[in-house]
Amino acid sequence: MESMGKKKPRPRRSFTPEFKAEIVELCRRGDRGLGQIAKDFDLTETAARDWVKQAEIDPGERSLLTRAAVTPFEQFTS
């Protein structure tokens, strides 16, 4: 009765920047969905999604600020 449906959390894993870049490239290619890629590599969808977001932020493809935060921020910087 001690293991009725409860899974032990798996230990936190770390991934190299090269591995993350490979996952991001697979997601961007569009051959498979993010969920399928995560499943194929035994990752959580959240981790893969976060890596894709970060890859967009790093080269400036995506803003760190939300749309709601940009307007007040622009008022002070303009």
N, C-alpha and C positions, 0 to 999 in steps of 0.2 A: 504494500500500500504506500510505500514511501516514494515511489516514482510514478504516481498516477498522472501521466500527462505532462509532468514538469521535466523540461530538458535542463541539463546542466549548461550554464553559459560556457561557450568555448573561450579559451584564452585569447586575449587580444593579440592580433597578428600585426606585423609591420611589413610594408611592401616597398620595394625600391622605386625610385623615380622612373626608372626604365619600364618597370612593370606597369605602373600607373599610366605612363604615356602610351603603352601598348593598348591598354583597356580604353583609354580616351580615343585613340585612333580607330579602334574597332567600333566604338559607339558612333563616331562621326561618319564612318564609312556607310552606315545604314543598312548593311546586309542583314543584320539581325537586330532585334530590339534590345534596349538596355537590360531589360529583365532577363532575356535569354543569355546575354553575354555574362551577366552576373551569375546566373545559374551555372553556365558552362565552366566558369572559373572559381566556383564556390565562394562567391562574394555576396555581400548584401547589396540590394539595389541602391540603398542610401549611400553606401561607400562609393559605388561607381558613379552615381549622380553627382556626388560632391566633387569627385575628381574631374568630371567634365566641367562643372561650374568653375572650379579653380583654374582649369586650363584656359577658360575663356577670360577670366579675370586677369591672369598673369600678363598676357600680351596686350591687355587693354581692350579686348573685344566686348567686355561686359563691365558695367559700372559696379562698384562696391556698394553704392547707395541705392536705396529703393526709390522708385519714382516719387513717392510721397516725401522723402527726405531731400530730394534734389531741389525742389522748388524753394523751400526755406533756406537751404544752403546757398543757392544761387543768389538770393537776395542779399546775403552778406558778402559775397565775393564779387558782385557786379559793380 
